[in-house]
Structures are given as C-alpha cells and as structure tokens.
Amino acid sequence: AIVFSDITKRKLAEDDLKGVNNRFLVIASSVPGYIAYVNADTLVYEFVNFAFEKSFGIPREKIIGSHIRDIIGEDNFRYALKYINEVKEGRSVSYENTFELTSGRRWINVNYTPVFNGECKVTSIAVFSYDITSHRQAEETLRETNEYLENLINCANAPIIVWDPQFRIMRFNRAFETITGRKADDVLGKHLEILFPDEQVGKSMDLIRKTLSGERWEVVEINIMNVNGSICTVLWNSATLFSA
C-alpha cells in the first residue's frame, strides 16, 4: 500500500521562511551599522553582517562560532557582561564603550535585544551597534570650547553679563560680582531689574529692551546699585546673540 500526504503547505511555508531569511541577510549585510546574533547560552556568534566583519578585520567564518571575549577582547567583555546578564533576563539594554577596530579606537553605541523561542526563553541576543566617535568628539570639542569661553568671561577685567529675552540673568562674571557685591549663584535666573536703583528701574529697563531688536550699544550709561547701597555708573557695550 502506498500512502500519500499533501505537504504543499509545509513546502510553501519553508519557501516563505527562506525568502524572509534571504531578505534579512541582504538588509543586514548592506546596512552601515554592526549587526550580530549571539547564542544566549554559549555567547558565541551565530551571525555577523559585513560591517561587523570589516570593523574588526576578521573573516566572518572565523567570527561565527567564536566566543564574544575572543572578538571584542577581555576588558570589553567584562564591561559588557553585566548588560548581557540583563538581556538573558529578557530586557533590552544599551551602553557606550570604546573598541579597538581596524580604523583605530572608536566609541561604539551597543544595543542588546533578547530573542525568544516559543517557550518565552531567551535563546539568542541580537546586537545592533553603531559608531558614535564623531558625536563624542563633537561633544568633547564643545565642552572644551565652553570651558575656554567660561574662563575668558570669568577672568576678564571688564564686567560681563548675559541675559535671555525674558531679561533673566544667564551669565555674571567675577568683575560684575565685584561692582555689585553679589555672587553669580545669587543672581543667575533672576530678572535684571534687581541690579538697578529702585527709582531708575523703569528707565534702565526701557533702554535694555531696545537690545532685543538687535540695537547695538557702543557706550550707554546705566547705573548699577551695589548691595551696600552705593551706586556705580557703568558704561555698557552690547551685542545681541541670535540662534541659527
């Protein structure tokens, strides 16, 4: 006796799965970010894309089947292990660290996502990473620039003050502290009018409002009141700062 079974649906499903896998491989291999799949139990690589392979300068066939430690190094592995353990518990996590790649030491943002089987057990870890070195360098350059400007402002002999469009004090250098008897921490965020003699607040603020239209002062006289009650006549020069 010959028994036949119709397996058309199963074959079609297998073909569909192959098509999905092929599309995934094409996408994963073409994106500039680093993509990898790691076995959650053994922590060996099951898949890496071309960008990952190129970044470490190691052939893909040597990476797949290798332990994470052997590819990213002992120090990076120890740093990553606490995040890996969180992923094994079913949580997605991300962190930043430096890695020694073929292009040199680079800052990398690493994202771990758990992959579950039908029994809700984490079987693999999907790793999506991208290079943020230029971003970190820009942050460092901005930090250095800000420190440089802060030092210039604070060390200048001339009193320097900056206010926002609501006339709240944003910068107040040491020279301004000297002529007012006020500390920067006591005035930052407060309205400019606290600096003027009570009877001159209206006139002083009328002059200062003109700066919002972009009017640039060369020499304008506005009196400042010290906390001890004395009044100092100050020659003001102004520059309006615009956003992009």
C-alpha positions in Angstrom: 0.0 0.0 0.0 1.2 3.4 -0.8 0.2 6.4 1.4 0.5 9.9 0.0 0.5 13.1 2.2 -0.1 16.5 0.8 2.9 18.6 2.1 2.3 21.6 -0.2 1.5 24.0 2.7 4.6 22.9 4.6 6.8 23.4 1.5 5.3 26.8 0.8 5.9 27.8 4.4 9.5 26.7 4.1 9.9 28.6 0.9 8.4 31.7 2.6 10.8 31.3 5.5 13.8 31.0 3.2 12.6 34.2 1.4 12.4 36.1 4.7 15.8 34.8 5.8 17.3 35.9 2.4 15.8 39.3 2.7 17.1 39.7 6.2 20.6 38.7 5.1 20.5 41.2 2.3 19.4 44.0 4.6 21.7 43.1 7.4 24.7 42.9 5.1 24.0 46.2 3.5 23.4 48.5 6.5 26.4 50.5 7.8 25.7 49.6 11.4 27.2 46.5 13.1 24.7 43.6 13.4 25.3 40.3 15.2 23.5 37.4 16.7 24.9 35.7 19.7 23.8 32.4 21.4 22.5 33.4 24.8 23.8 30.3 26.5 27.3 29.9 24.9 27.9 33.5 24.0 29.3 32.5 20.6 28.5 34.4 17.4 25.8 32.9 15.2 25.7 35.7 12.6 27.5 38.9 11.9 27.0 41.3 9.0 29.6 42.7 6.6 30.1 45.9 8.6 30.8 44.0 11.7 33.3 41.7 9.9 35.0 44.7 8.3 35.2 46.7 11.5 37.2 44.0 13.4 39.2 42.9 10.3 38.4 39.3 11.0 36.8 37.0 8.3 33.2 36.2 9.1 33.8 32.5 9.1 36.3 32.9 12.0 33.9 35.2 13.9 30.9 32.8 13.7 31.4 30.1 16.3 33.8 32.3 18.3 33.1 33.5 21.9 32.4 37.2 22.3 35.5 37.5 24.5 37.8 36.3 21.7 36.5 39.0 19.3 35.9 42.1 21.4 38.7 41.5 24.0 38.8 40.6 27.7 38.3 44.1 29.0 35.3 44.9 26.8 33.8 41.5 27.5 34.0 42.1 31.3 32.4 45.5 30.8 29.6 44.1 28.6 28.9 41.1 30.8 26.6 42.9 33.2 24.5 44.1 30.3 24.5 40.6 28.8 23.1 39.1 32.0 20.3 41.7 31.9 19.4 40.6 28.4 19.3 37.0 29.4 16.6 38.0 31.9 14.6 39.4 28.9 15.4 43.1 29.0 16.8 45.2 26.1 19.8 47.3 27.1 22.2 49.7 25.5 25.6 51.2 26.5 28.6 53.0 25.1 32.2 52.0 25.2 35.4 52.2 23.2 36.6 49.3 21.0 39.8 48.8 19.1 38.8 48.4 15.5 40.7 48.3 12.2 40.0 52.1 11.9 41.5 52.7 15.4 40.0 53.2 18.8 36.3 54.1 18.3 33.3 55.0 20.5 30.5 52.5 19.8 26.9 52.5 21.0 25.9 48.9 21.6 22.2 47.7 21.8 21.3 44.3 23.1 17.9 42.8 22.4 16.7 39.4 23.6 15.4 36.9 21.1 12.8 34.4 22.5 11.7 31.0 21.4 8.1 29.7 21.6 8.5 29.0 25.3 9.5 32.6 26.1 13.1 31.5 26.8 15.9 33.8 25.6 17.8 31.8 23.0 19.8 34.5 21.3 20.9 38.1 21.7 20.6 40.5 18.8 23.3 43.0 18.8 22.9 46.3 17.0 25.8 48.8 17.2 26.9 51.9 15.5 29.9 54.2 15.6 29.4 57.4 17.6 33.0 58.6 17.6 32.4 61.8 15.7 29.5 62.6 18.0 31.6 62.1 21.1 34.4 64.1 19.6 32.0 66.9 18.8 30.8 66.8 22.4 34.3 67.0 23.7 35.2 69.9 21.4 32.0 71.7 22.5 32.9 71.1 26.2 36.4 72.4 25.7 35.1 75.5 23.9 32.6 76.2 26.6 35.3 75.9 29.3 37.5 78.2 27.3 34.7 80.8 26.9 33.8 80.5 30.6 37.4 81.1 31.6 37.6 84.1 29.3 34.4 85.6 30.7 35.3 85.0 34.3 38.9 86.2 34.0 38.0 89.4 32.1 38.6 92.6 33.9 35.5 94.1 32.4 32.1 93.3 33.9 30.3 90.9 31.6 26.6 89.9 31.9 24.3 87.9 29.6 20.5 87.9 29.8 17.8 86.0 27.9 14.8 87.5 26.0 12.9 87.5 29.3 15.7 89.5 30.9 16.7 86.7 33.2 20.4 86.7 34.0 22.3 83.8 32.4 26.0 84.8 32.8 27.5 87.0 35.5 31.3 87.2 35.7 33.6 87.9 38.6 34.1 91.6 37.6 30.3 92.1 37.8 30.3 90.4 41.2 32.9 93.0 42.4 30.9 96.1 41.4 27.5 94.7 42.6 28.7 92.9 45.7 26.5 89.9 44.5 27.6 86.4 43.8 26.7 84.8 40.4 24.9 82.0 42.2 22.6 84.6 43.9 21.6 86.3 40.6 21.5 83.7 37.9 18.0 83.1 36.7 16.7 86.4 38.3 15.4 89.4 36.5 17.8 92.2 35.5 15.9 94.8 37.4 17.5 93.6 40.7 20.7 95.3 39.6 19.3 98.9 39.3 18.4 101.5 41.9 14.7 101.4 42.6 13.9 104.8 41.2 15.8 104.0 38.0 14.5 100.5 37.2 11.9 101.7 34.6 14.3 104.0 32.7 17.1 101.3 32.8 14.7 98.6 31.5 13.4 100.8 28.7 17.0 101.2 27.5 17.7 97.4 27.8 14.6 96.4 25.9 15.9 98.1 22.8 18.7 95.4 22.6 16.0 92.8 21.8 15.5 94.4 18.4 19.2 94.0 17.7 20.3 97.5 18.6 24.0 97.5 19.4 25.3 99.8 22.1 28.7 101.4 21.9 28.5 103.4 25.1 25.3 103.7 27.1 25.3 104.8 30.7 23.2 102.7 33.2 23.7 102.9 36.9 24.2 99.7 39.0 23.4 99.5 42.7 25.7 97.6 45.0 24.2 95.6 47.8 25.7 98.0 50.2 23.5 100.8 48.8 26.2 102.6 46.8 25.5 103.4 43.1 28.1 103.0 40.3 27.7 104.5 36.8 28.6 101.8 34.2 29.3 102.3 30.5 27.6 99.5 28.7 28.5 97.9 25.4 26.2 95.3 24.0 25.9 92.6 21.4 22.8 90.6 20.6 23.2 86.8 20.2 20.9 85.1 17.7 20.1 81.5 17.3 20.6 79.7 14.0 
